[in-house]
Amino acid sequence: MARDIYAYRDVAVESCWRDGQVKICPVPGQAYSHSLLVHCARAMSDTDVYPLGTRFLVSAKLTDRLGGTPFLYVYHGDPVAVLSPKECKTFLAKFIRGRI
């Protein structure tokens, strides 16, 4: 089955400490809550490669598995870009302007 590319949106996410583990969560200031979990490649939450708090730009879609808790899904084959603080701020500013 082909992947529906129109369901995916650019989302800024960051690594954060939650429930005793490193998790990936959306950066505050977007349409998605910071409490929403992101299912993505494990390498993004590896603190040996990326320090805690690293921000990424990913292509994600909102989904749930058989009516379960909603989460953001990042396809494992898509590229992941590390965002600098300035790039993240610029991305969030464009996002906010786009919603108005």
VEXVOSE-113349 format. One record per atom (N, C-alpha, C, O): x, y, z. Coordinates in steps of 0.05 Angstrom, whole numbers, padded with zeros to 5 digits, always signed. Layout:
REM residues N
XYZ ...
This chain:
REM residues 100
+00017-00023+00000 +00000+00000+00000 +00018+00025+00000 +00038+00026+00015 +00011+00044-00016 +00027+00069-00018 +00022+00087+00006 +00000+00087+00018 +00042+00103+00012 +00040+00121+00034 +00026+00147+00025 +00033+00157+00003 +00007+00157+00040 -00008+00181+00034 +00010+00205+00042 +00010+00213+00065 +00024+00217+00022 +00042+00239+00029 +00028+00264+00037 +00040+00281+00050 +00002+00266+00032 -00013+00290+00039 -00021+00290+00068 -00029+00311+00079 -00019+00268+00082 -00025+00266+00110 -00002+00276+00128 -00005+00281+00151 +00022+00278+00116 +00046+00286+00131 +00050+00316+00130 +00045+00329+00110 +00059+00327+00153 +00065+00355+00156 +00092+00359+00169 +00101+00342+00184 +00105+00381+00163 +00130+00387+00176 +00124+00395+00205 +00107+00411+00211 +00139+00383+00223 +00136+00387+00252 +00163+00389+00265 +00181+00373+00259 +00166+00409+00282 +00191+00412+00298 +00187+00395+00323 +00168+00399+00338 +00206+00377+00328 +00205+00360+00352 +00231+00363+00367 +00251+00372+00356 +00231+00355+00393 +00255+00356+00409 +00256+00332+00427 +00236+00319+00434 +00281+00326+00435 +00284+00304+00455 +00281+00315+00482 +00291+00337+00489 +00266+00301+00499 +00260+00311+00526 +00260+00286+00545 +00258+00264+00537 +00262+00292+00571 +00263+00271+00591 +00235+00268+00602 +00223+00287+00613 +00223+00244+00599 +00196+00239+00608 +00194+00210+00617 +00203+00191+00604 +00182+00206+00640 +00178+00179+00652 +00204+00163+00654 +00204+00139+00651 +00226+00177+00661 +00251+00164+00664 +00265+00155+00639 +00284+00140+00640 +00256+00165+00616 +00268+00158+00590 +00270+00183+00573 +00256+00203+00577 +00287+00181+00553 +00288+00202+00533 +00266+00197+00512 +00266+00176+00500 +00249+00216+00508 +00227+00214+00489 +00229+00237+00469 +00242+00256+00475 +00215+00234+00447 +00214+00255+00427 +00185+00267+00428 +00166+00252+00427 +00184+00294+00431 +00158+00308+00434 +00158+00332+00416 +00179+00343+00409 +00134+00341+00408 +00132+00366+00391 +00142+00390+00407 +00138+00392+00431 +00155+00409+00393 +00163+00434+00406 +00138+00450+00411 +00120+00452+00394 +00135+00463+00435 +00112+00479+00440 +00110+00503+00420 +00130+00513+00410 +00085+00511+00415 +00080+00533+00396 +00069+00523+00369 +00067+00539+00351 +00063+00498+00367 +00052+00487+00342 +00024+00476+00348 +00013+00480+00369 +00013+00464+00328 -00015+00453+00331 -00016+00429+00349 -00038+00421+00358 +00007+00417+00355 +00007+00392+00371 +00017+00398+00399 +00036+00414+00403 +00005+00385+00418 +00012+00388+00446 +00040+00377+00452 +00049+00357+00439 +00055+00389+00471 +00081+00379+00478 +00079+00352+00492 +00099+00337+00493 +00056+00345+00502 +00052+00319+00515 +00048+00296+00496 +00049+00273+00504 +00043+00302+00470 +00039+00282+00450 +00065+00268+00444 +00086+00281+00440 +00065+00242+00443 +00090+00227+00437 +00094+00224+00407 +00075+00226+00391 +00119+00221+00399 +00126+00218+00371 +00140+00191+00367 +00159+00185+00381 +00129+00175+00349 +00142+00149+00343 +00160+00154+00319 +00151+00161+00298 +00186+00150+00323 +00206+00156+00303 +00230+00137+00307 +00229+00119+00323 +00251+00142+00291 +00275+00126+00293 +00288+00129+00321 +00289+00151+00332 +00297+00107+00332 +00310+00107+00359 +00335+00124+00360 +00342+00134+00381 +00348+00127+00337 +00373+00143+00337 +00368+00172+00346 +00386+00184+00356 +00344+00182+00342 +00337+00209+00350 +00338+00213+00380 +00343+00235+00390 +00332+00192+00395 +00332+00194+00424 +00358+00183+00437 +00359+00179+00461 +00378+00178+00420 +00404+00168+00430 +00420+00192+00439 +00429+00208+00423 +00425+00195+00466 +00439+00218+00476 +00469+00218+00471 +00482+00238+00474 +00479+00195+00462 +00507+00194+00453 +00511+00208+00427 +00533+00219+00421 +00490+00208+00410 +00492+00221+00384 +00481+00249+00385 +00493+00268+00375 +00457+00252+00397 +00444+00278+00399 +00439+00285+00429 +00426+00269+00442 +00450+00307+00439 +00445+00314+00467 +00416+00319+00473 +00400+00325+00456 +00408+00316+00498 +00381+00320+00507 +00373+00349+00500 +00389+00368+00505 +00350+00353+00489 +00340+00379+00481 +00346+00386+00452 +00339+00408+00443 +00358+00367+00437 +00363+00372+00408 +00336+00374+00394 +00318+00358+00399 +00334+00393+00376 +00309+00397+00361 +00313+00387+00332 +00334+00391+00320 +00292+00375+00321 +00293+00363+00294 +00269+00374+00278 +00249+00381+00289 +00272+00374+00252 +00250+00380+00234 +00244+00354+00220 +00261+00343+00206 +00219+00344+00224 +00211+00318+00213 +00185+00322+00198 +00171+00341+00201 +00179+00302+00181 +00153+00300+00168 +00137+00279+00183 +00144+00256+00183 +00115+00288+00195 +00099+00269+00212 +00070+00271+00207 +00060+00291+00195 +00055+00251+00215 +00026+00251+00213 +00014+00242+00239 +00026+00226+00254 -00009+00253+00245 -00023+00246+00270 -00039+00221+00264 -00053+00219+00245 -00036+00201+00282 -00049+00176+00278 -00055+00163+00306 -00046+00173+00326 -00069+00141+00305 -00072+00124+00329 -00072+00095+00319 -00078+00090+00296 -00067+00078+00337 -00066+00050+00329 -00091+00036+00339 -00093+00031+00363 -00109+00030+00321 -00134+00016+00328 -00150+00030+00350 -00159+00018+00369 -00152+00056+00348 -00168+00072+00367 -00154+00077+00393 -00167+00085+00412 -00128+00074+00394 -00113+00078+00419 -00106+00108+00423 -00119+00125+00411 -00086+00113+00439 -00077+00140+00444 -00065+00152+00419 -00048+00140+00406 -00073+00177+00411 -00061+00189+00388 -00031+00195+00392 -00022+00200+00414 -00016+00194+00370 +00012+00200+00370 +00020+00210+00342 +00006+00206+00323 +00044+00222+00341 +00055+00231+00315 +00073+00209+00305 +00090+00198+00320 +00070+00201+00279 +00086+00180+00267 +00104+00192+00247 +00096+00207+00229 +00130+00186+00249 +00150+00194+00230 +00160+00169+00215 +00170+00150+00227 +00157+00169+00188 +00165+00146+00172 +00196+00143+00175 +00211+00162+00172 +00205+00119+00180 +00233+00113+00186 +00252+00120+00163 +00276+00124+00167 +00242+00121+00138 +00259+00126+00115 +00261+00155+00108 +00277+00162+00091 +00246+00172+00121 +00247+00201+00115 +00272+00214+00127 +00281+00205+00148 +00282+00235+00114 +00305+00248+00126 +00297+00264+00150 +00275+00274+00153 +00316+00267+00168 +00312+00282+00193 +00333+00304+00194 +00357+00299+00191 +00325+00329+00198 +00343+00352+00199 +00345+00362+00227 +00325+00366+00241 +00370+00366+00237 +00374+00378+00263 +00371+00408+00260 +00382+00421+00242 +00355+00420+00278 +00350+00449+00277 +00367+00464+00298 +00368+00455+00321 +00379+00485+00290 +00392+00503+00309 +00370+00519+00323 +00348+00520+00313 +00377+00532+00346 +00356+00548+00359 +00345+00570+00341 +00321+00576+00341 +00362+00582+00324 +00353+00603+00306 +00334+00592+00285 +00314+00603+00278 +00341+00568+00273 +00325+00556+00253 +00298+00547+00264 +00277+00550+00251 +00298+00537+00289 +00273+00529+00302 +00255+00553+00306 +00231+00552+00301 +00266+00575+00316 +00251+00599+00320 +00239+00610+00294 +00216+00618+00294 +00254+00609+00273 +00244+00618+00246 +00222+00599+00237 +00202+00609+00226 +00225+00573+00240 +00204+00554+00232 +00178+00559+00247 +00157+00560+00236 +00180+00563+00274 +00157+00567+00290 +00143+00594+00283 +00119+00595+00283 +00159+00614+00276 +00148+00640+00268 +00132+00637+00242 +00111+00649+00239 +00143+00622+00223 +00129+00618+00197 +00103+00602+00202 +00082+00608+00190 +00104+00583+00221 +00081+00567+00227 +00059+00584+00239 +00035+00582+00231 +00066+00602+00257 +00046+00619+00270 +00034+00638+00250 +00009+00642+00250 +00050+00650+00233 +00039+00667+00212 +00020+00653+00194 +00001+00664+00184 +00027+00627+00188 +00010+00611+00169 -00017+00605+00181 -00036+00600+00165 -00020+00604+00207 -00045+00596+00219 -00065+00620+00220 -00089+00615+00221 -00055+00644+00219 -00073+00668+00222 -00089+00672+00197 -00105+00690+00196 
